[in-house]
C-alpha cells in the first residue's frame, strides 16, 4: 500500500502532470465520470481541463466530479481541476 500524502504534497505532484481528461460543452456526463473513476484507480492523481466557455462553472464542475467519483478535490486553478483518490490523502 502506498503511503498517504498531504494535500500540499499532492498539489506539488499535480503541477508536473498534464491534463488527461477534458470536460467539454456537455459538462459532467456518465462517460466523463466513468473515465475519471478508471483513471483514479490507476493514477491516483488526475488533472482535468475544463472547456474555456464553461470556466465560470469550473468550481461547480469540480465539486460534482469529486462527489460522483468519491475523490478528493485538491485544487481548482484556471481551467484546471486536480483530483485525487481519497485513499491517498492524509
FILOVEX-736219 format. One record per atom (N, C-alpha, C, O): residue in one letter; atom name; x, y, z. Coordinates in Angstrom, 2 decimals. Layout:
<pts>
["A" "CA" [X Y Z]]
...
</pts>
This chain:
<pts>
["X" "N" [0.84 -1.19 0.00]]
["X" "CA" [0.00 0.00 0.00]]
["X" "C" [0.88 1.25 0.00]]
["X" "O" [1.88 1.32 0.70]]
["X" "N" [0.49 2.22 -0.78]]
["X" "CA" [1.24 3.47 -0.82]]
["X" "C" [0.95 4.28 0.43]]
["X" "O" [-0.13 4.19 1.02]]
["X" "N" [1.94 5.08 0.83]]
["X" "CA" [1.70 5.93 1.99]]
["X" "C" [0.83 7.12 1.60]]
["X" "O" [0.82 7.54 0.44]]
["X" "N" [0.12 7.63 2.57]]
["X" "CA" [-0.74 8.78 2.33]]
["X" "C" [0.11 10.04 2.30]]
["X" "O" [1.11 10.15 3.01]]
["X" "N" [-0.30 10.98 1.47]]
["X" "CA" [0.42 12.24 1.33]]
["X" "C" [-0.49 13.39 1.73]]
["X" "O" [-1.71 13.28 1.67]]
["X" "N" [0.11 14.48 2.13]]
["X" "CA" [-0.67 15.67 2.47]]
["X" "C" [-1.19 16.31 1.18]]
["X" "O" [-0.68 16.04 0.09]]
["X" "N" [-2.21 17.16 1.32]]
["X" "CA" [-2.75 17.86 0.16]]
["X" "C" [-1.67 18.70 -0.51]]
["X" "O" [-1.61 18.80 -1.73]]
["X" "N" [-0.81 19.30 0.30]]
["X" "CA" [0.27 20.14 -0.24]]
["X" "C" [1.22 19.31 -1.10]]
["X" "O" [1.62 19.75 -2.18]]
["X" "N" [1.59 18.13 -0.62]]
["X" "CA" [2.48 17.26 -1.39]]
["X" "C" [1.82 16.81 -2.70]]
["X" "O" [2.46 16.76 -3.75]]
["X" "N" [0.53 16.49 -2.62]]
["X" "CA" [-0.19 16.05 -3.80]]
["X" "C" [-0.33 17.17 -4.82]]
["X" "O" [-0.23 16.94 -6.03]]
["X" "N" [-0.57 18.40 -4.35]]
["X" "CA" [-0.65 19.54 -5.27]]
["X" "C" [0.68 19.73 -5.98]]
["X" "O" [0.72 20.05 -7.16]]
["X" "N" [1.78 19.54 -5.25]]
["X" "CA" [3.11 19.64 -5.84]]
["X" "C" [3.31 18.63 -6.95]]
["X" "O" [3.85 18.96 -8.00]]
["X" "N" [2.87 17.40 -6.71]]
["X" "CA" [2.96 16.36 -7.74]]
["X" "C" [2.06 16.70 -8.93]]
["X" "O" [2.39 16.39 -10.07]]
["X" "N" [0.93 17.34 -8.64]]
["X" "CA" [-0.02 17.70 -9.69]]
["X" "C" [0.52 18.72 -10.66]]
["X" "O" [0.11 18.75 -11.82]]
["X" "N" [1.43 19.57 -10.21]]
["X" "CA" [1.98 20.59 -11.12]]
["X" "C" [2.79 19.94 -12.25]]
["X" "O" [2.94 20.53 -13.32]]
["X" "N" [3.30 18.74 -12.01]]
["X" "CA" [4.10 18.05 -13.01]]
["X" "C" [3.24 17.30 -14.03]]
["X" "O" [3.74 16.90 -15.08]]
["X" "N" [1.96 17.12 -13.73]]
["X" "CA" [1.07 16.35 -14.60]]
["X" "C" [0.52 17.16 -15.76]]
["X" "O" [0.38 18.38 -15.67]]
["X" "N" [0.21 16.47 -16.83]]
["X" "CA" [-0.55 17.06 -17.93]]
["X" "C" [-1.99 16.61 -17.76]]
["X" "O" [-2.25 15.54 -17.22]]
["X" "N" [-2.92 17.43 -18.22]]
["X" "CA" [-4.33 17.06 -18.14]]
["X" "C" [-4.58 15.82 -18.99]]
["X" "O" [-4.21 15.78 -20.17]]
["X" "N" [-5.22 14.82 -18.40]]
["X" "CA" [-5.51 13.58 -19.13]]
["X" "C" [-6.99 13.47 -19.47]]
["X" "O" [-7.40 12.53 -20.14]]
["X" "N" [-7.78 14.42 -19.00]]
["X" "CA" [-9.21 14.44 -19.28]]
["X" "C" [-9.66 15.85 -19.59]]
["X" "O" [-9.04 16.83 -19.16]]
["X" "N" [-10.75 15.94 -20.36]]
["X" "CA" [-11.33 17.24 -20.67]]
["X" "C" [-12.84 17.18 -20.44]]
["X" "O" [-13.49 16.20 -20.81]]
["X" "N" [-13.38 18.22 -19.84]]
["X" "CA" [-14.82 18.36 -19.69]]
["X" "C" [-15.25 19.40 -20.71]]
["X" "O" [-14.84 20.55 -20.64]]
["X" "N" [-16.09 18.98 -21.66]]
["X" "CA" [-16.49 19.86 -22.74]]
["X" "C" [-17.83 20.52 -22.51]]
["X" "O" [-18.28 20.69 -21.38]]
["X" "N" [-18.46 20.90 -23.62]]
["X" "CA" [-19.71 21.65 -23.54]]
["X" "C" [-20.86 20.84 -22.95]]
["X" "O" [-21.83 21.42 -22.47]]
["X" "N" [-20.76 19.50 -22.98]]
["X" "CA" [-21.81 18.67 -22.40]]
["X" "C" [-21.71 18.57 -20.88]]
["X" "O" [-22.61 18.05 -20.23]]
["X" "N" [-20.62 19.07 -20.31]]
["X" "CA" [-20.45 19.07 -18.86]]
["X" "C" [-20.08 17.69 -18.33]]
["X" "O" [-19.42 16.91 -19.00]]
["X" "N" [-20.53 17.41 -17.12]]
["X" "CA" [-20.20 16.16 -16.44]]
["X" "C" [-21.19 15.09 -16.90]]
["X" "O" [-22.33 15.04 -16.42]]
["X" "N" [-20.75 14.23 -17.81]]
["X" "CA" [-21.59 13.15 -18.32]]
["X" "C" [-21.21 11.83 -17.65]]
["X" "O" [-20.20 11.76 -16.94]]
["X" "N" [-22.02 10.80 -17.87]]
["X" "CA" [-21.70 9.48 -17.32]]
["X" "C" [-20.35 8.99 -17.82]]
["X" "O" [-19.57 8.41 -17.07]]
["X" "N" [-20.07 9.24 -19.10]]
["X" "CA" [-18.79 8.82 -19.68]]
["X" "C" [-17.61 9.50 -19.02]]
["X" "O" [-16.58 8.86 -18.78]]
["X" "N" [-17.75 10.77 -18.72]]
["X" "CA" [-16.68 11.52 -18.04]]
["X" "C" [-16.45 10.94 -16.65]]
["X" "O" [-15.31 10.76 -16.23]]
["X" "N" [-17.53 10.66 -15.94]]
["X" "CA" [-17.42 10.12 -14.57]]
["X" "C" [-16.77 8.74 -14.60]]
["X" "O" [-15.88 8.46 -13.79]]
["X" "N" [-17.19 7.88 -15.52]]
["X" "CA" [-16.62 6.52 -15.62]]
["X" "C" [-15.13 6.58 -15.95]]
["X" "O" [-14.33 5.87 -15.34]]
["X" "N" [-14.77 7.42 -16.92]]
["X" "CA" [-13.37 7.53 -17.30]]
["X" "C" [-12.52 8.08 -16.15]]
["X" "O" [-11.41 7.61 -15.92]]
["X" "N" [-13.04 9.06 -15.45]]
["X" "CA" [-12.31 9.63 -14.31]]
["X" "C" [-12.12 8.58 -13.22]]
["X" "O" [-11.04 8.49 -12.63]]
["X" "N" [-13.14 7.79 -12.96]]
["X" "CA" [-13.01 6.73 -11.94]]
["X" "C" [-11.93 5.73 -12.35]]
["X" "O" [-11.14 5.29 -11.51]]
["X" "N" [-11.89 5.37 -13.63]]
["X" "CA" [-10.85 4.44 -14.12]]
["X" "C" [-9.47 5.04 -13.97]]
["X" "O" [-8.53 4.36 -13.54]]
["X" "N" [-9.32 6.31 -14.32]]
["X" "CA" [-8.02 6.96 -14.20]]
["X" "C" [-7.58 7.10 -12.76]]
["X" "O" [-6.40 6.96 -12.45]]
["X" "N" [-8.53 7.38 -11.86]]
["X" "CA" [-8.18 7.50 -10.43]]
["X" "C" [-7.70 6.16 -9.87]]
["X" "O" [-6.82 6.13 -9.01]]
["X" "N" [-8.25 5.05 -10.36]]
["X" "CA" [-7.82 3.73 -9.89]]
["X" "C" [-6.38 3.46 -10.28]]
["X" "O" [-5.62 2.87 -9.51]]
["X" "N" [-6.00 3.88 -11.49]]
["X" "CA" [-4.66 3.57 -11.96]]
["X" "C" [-3.63 4.66 -11.62]]
["X" "O" [-2.48 4.35 -11.31]]
["X" "N" [-4.04 5.92 -11.67]]
["X" "CA" [-3.09 7.02 -11.49]]
["X" "C" [-3.09 7.64 -10.10]]
["X" "O" [-2.10 8.25 -9.69]]
["X" "N" [-4.20 7.50 -9.38]]
["X" "CA" [-4.37 8.09 -8.04]]
["X" "C" [-4.54 9.61 -8.06]]
["X" "O" [-5.21 10.17 -7.20]]
["X" "N" [-3.92 10.28 -9.04]]
["X" "CA" [-3.95 11.74 -9.14]]
["X" "C" [-4.25 12.09 -10.59]]
["X" "O" [-3.53 11.68 -11.50]]
["X" "N" [-5.33 12.86 -10.82]]
["X" "CA" [-5.76 13.15 -12.18]]
["X" "C" [-6.00 14.65 -12.34]]
["X" "O" [-6.61 15.30 -11.48]]
["X" "N" [-5.50 15.18 -13.45]]
["X" "CA" [-5.71 16.58 -13.78]]
["X" "C" [-6.74 16.65 -14.91]]
["X" "O" [-6.61 15.97 -15.93]]
["X" "N" [-7.77 17.48 -14.71]]
["X" "CA" [-8.87 17.61 -15.67]]
["X" "C" [-8.92 19.05 -16.17]]
["X" "O" [-8.85 19.99 -15.38]]
["X" "N" [-9.03 19.21 -17.49]]
["X" "CA" [-9.14 20.52 -18.10]]
["X" "C" [-10.60 20.80 -18.41]]
["X" "O" [-11.30 19.94 -18.93]]
["X" "N" [-11.07 22.01 -18.08]]
["X" "CA" [-12.45 22.42 -18.33]]
["X" "C" [-12.47 23.36 -19.53]]
["X" "O" [-11.65 24.27 -19.62]]
["X" "N" [-13.40 23.12 -20.44]]
["X" "CA" [-13.57 23.97 -21.61]]
["X" "C" [-13.69 25.43 -21.19]]
["X" "O" [-14.39 25.75 -20.23]]
["X" "N" [-13.00 26.31 -21.90]]
["X" "CA" [-12.95 27.73 -21.53]]
["X" "C" [-14.34 28.35 -21.43]]
["X" "O" [-14.56 29.22 -20.59]]
["X" "N" [-15.28 27.93 -22.28]]
["X" "CA" [-16.63 28.51 -22.23]]
["X" "C" [-17.39 28.08 -20.97]]
["X" "O" [-18.40 28.69 -20.63]]
["X" "N" [-16.92 27.03 -20.30]]
["X" "CA" [-17.54 26.57 -19.06]]
["X" "C" [-16.78 27.06 -17.83]]
["X" "O" [-17.08 26.66 -16.71]]
["X" "N" [-15.80 27.92 -18.05]]
["X" "CA" [-14.90 28.34 -16.98]]
["X" "C" [-15.62 29.00 -15.81]]
["X" "O" [-15.16 28.91 -14.67]]
["X" "N" [-16.75 29.66 -16.07]]
["X" "CA" [-17.47 30.31 -14.97]]
["X" "C" [-18.13 29.29 -14.05]]
["X" "O" [-18.55 29.65 -12.95]]
["X" "N" [-18.22 28.04 -14.48]]
["X" "CA" [-18.84 26.98 -13.67]]
["X" "C" [-17.80 25.97 -13.19]]
["X" "O" [-18.17 24.90 -12.71]]
["X" "N" [-16.52 26.30 -13.31]]
["X" "CA" [-15.49 25.30 -13.02]]
["X" "C" [-15.52 24.77 -11.58]]
["X" "O" [-15.27 23.59 -11.36]]
["X" "N" [-15.83 25.63 -10.62]]
["X" "CA" [-15.89 25.19 -9.23]]
["X" "C" [-17.03 24.17 -9.04]]
["X" "O" [-16.86 23.17 -8.35]]
["X" "N" [-18.19 24.44 -9.65]]
["X" "CA" [-19.32 23.52 -9.56]]
["X" "C" [-19.00 22.20 -10.25]]
["X" "O" [-19.34 21.13 -9.75]]
["X" "N" [-18.34 22.28 -11.41]]
["X" "CA" [-17.94 21.07 -12.14]]
["X" "C" [-16.97 20.26 -11.29]]
["X" "O" [-17.09 19.04 -11.20]]
["X" "N" [-16.01 20.92 -10.68]]
["X" "CA" [-15.01 20.25 -9.84]]
["X" "C" [-15.67 19.53 -8.67]]
["X" "O" [-15.35 18.38 -8.38]]
["X" "N" [-16.59 20.21 -8.00]]
["X" "CA" [-17.26 19.62 -6.85]]
["X" "C" [-18.14 18.45 -7.28]]
["X" "O" [-18.23 17.44 -6.57]]
["X" "N" [-18.80 18.57 -8.43]]
["X" "CA" [-19.64 17.48 -8.94]]
["X" "C" [-18.79 16.26 -9.30]]
["X" "O" [-19.17 15.13 -8.99]]
["X" "N" [-17.65 16.48 -9.93]]
["X" "CA" [-16.75 15.37 -10.26]]
["X" "C" [-16.26 14.66 -9.00]]
["X" "O" [-16.26 13.43 -8.93]]
["X" "N" [-15.86 15.43 -8.01]]
["X" "CA" [-15.38 14.84 -6.76]]
["X" "C" [-16.48 14.03 -6.07]]
["X" "O" [-16.23 12.93 -5.58]]
["X" "N" [-17.68 14.58 -6.04]]
["X" "CA" [-18.81 13.89 -5.40]]
["X" "C" [-19.15 12.59 -6.13]]
["X" "O" [-19.32 11.55 -5.50]]
["X" "N" [-19.27 12.66 -7.44]]
["X" "CA" [-19.69 11.49 -8.22]]
["X" "C" [-18.64 10.39 -8.30]]
["X" "O" [-18.97 9.22 -8.51]]
["X" "N" [-17.37 10.75 -8.14]]
["X" "CA" [-16.30 9.75 -8.21]]
["X" "C" [-15.79 9.35 -6.83]]
["X" "O" [-14.99 8.42 -6.71]]
["X" "N" [-16.25 10.03 -5.79]]
["X" "CA" [-15.77 9.72 -4.44]]
["X" "C" [-14.31 10.10 -4.25]]
["X" "O" [-13.60 9.49 -3.45]]
["X" "N" [-13.87 11.12 -4.98]]
["X" "CA" [-12.47 11.55 -4.89]]
["X" "C" [-12.36 12.83 -4.07]]
["X" "O" [-13.37 13.42 -3.67]]
["X" "N" [-11.14 13.25 -3.83]]
["X" "CA" [-10.86 14.48 -3.10]]
["X" "C" [-10.47 15.57 -4.08]]
["X" "O" [-9.57 15.39 -4.90]]
["X" "N" [-11.15 16.70 -3.99]]
["X" "CA" [-10.81 17.86 -4.80]]
["X" "C" [-9.63 18.56 -4.14]]
["X" "O" [-9.74 19.05 -3.02]]
["X" "N" [-8.51 18.60 -4.84]]
["X" "CA" [-7.30 19.21 -4.28]]
["X" "C" [-7.18 20.67 -4.65]]
["X" "O" [-6.77 21.50 -3.84]]
["X" "N" [-7.53 20.99 -5.92]]
["X" "CA" [-7.27 22.35 -6.37]]
["X" "C" [-8.06 22.65 -7.64]]
["X" "O" [-8.26 21.79 -8.50]]
["X" "N" [-8.49 23.90 -7.75]]
["X" "CA" [-9.04 24.44 -8.99]]
["X" "C" [-8.19 25.65 -9.32]]
["X" "O" [-8.17 26.63 -8.57]]
["X" "N" [-7.48 25.57 -10.44]]
["X" "CA" [-6.58 26.67 -10.82]]
["X" "C" [-6.79 26.94 -12.31]]
["X" "O" [-6.56 26.07 -13.14]]
["X" "N" [-7.22 28.14 -12.62]]
["X" "CA" [-7.52 28.46 -14.01]]
["X" "C" [-8.65 27.57 -14.50]]
["X" "O" [-9.70 27.49 -13.87]]
["X" "N" [-8.44 26.91 -15.62]]
["X" "CA" [-9.42 25.98 -16.16]]
["X" "C" [-9.06 24.53 -15.84]]
["X" "O" [-9.53 23.61 -16.51]]
["X" "N" [-8.24 24.34 -14.83]]
["X" "CA" [-7.74 23.02 -14.49]]
["X" "C" [-8.19 22.59 -13.09]]
["X" "O" [-8.18 23.38 -12.15]]
["X" "N" [-8.58 21.32 -13.00]]
["X" "CA" [-9.04 20.74 -11.74]]
["X" "C" [-8.10 19.59 -11.39]]
["X" "O" [-7.74 18.80 -12.27]]
["X" "N" [-7.69 19.50 -10.13]]
["X" "CA" [-6.83 18.41 -9.67]]
["X" "C" [-7.60 17.57 -8.66]]
["X" "O" [-8.06 18.08 -7.64]]
["X" "N" [-7.73 16.28 -8.97]]
["X" "CA" [-8.48 15.35 -8.11]]
["X" "C" [-7.57 14.20 -7.70]]
["X" "O" [-6.65 13.83 -8.43]]
["X" "N" [-7.84 13.62 -6.53]]
["X" "CA" [-7.04 12.51 -6.03]]
["X" "C" [-7.96 11.46 -5.41]]
["X" "O" [-9.01 11.78 -4.85]]
["X" "N" [-7.55 10.21 -5.52]]
["X" "CA" [-8.25 9.12 -4.85]]
["X" "C" [-8.17 9.37 -3.34]]
["X" "O" [-7.10 9.65 -2.80]]
["X" "N" [-9.31 9.28 -2.65]]
["X" "CA" [-9.38 9.60 -1.21]]
["X" "C" [-8.43 8.77 -0.36]]
["X" "O" [-7.98 9.22 0.69]]
["X" "N" [-8.11 7.55 -0.82]]
["X" "CA" [-7.26 6.66 -0.03]]
["X" "C" [-5.83 7.16 0.12]]
["X" "O" [-5.09 6.67 0.96]]
["X" "N" [-5.45 8.13 -0.70]]
["X" "CA" [-4.05 8.57 -0.71]]
["X" "C" [-3.86 9.96 -0.12]]
["X" "O" [-2.78 10.54 -0.23]]
["X" "N" [-4.90 10.50 0.52]]
["X" "CA" [-4.82 11.82 1.12]]
["X" "C" [-4.84 11.69 2.64]]
["X" "O" [-5.67 10.97 3.19]]
["X" "N" [-3.92 12.38 3.30]]
["X" "CA" [-3.90 12.37 4.78]]
["X" "C" [-5.10 13.05 5.34]]
["X" "O" [-5.25 13.14 6.56]]
</pts>
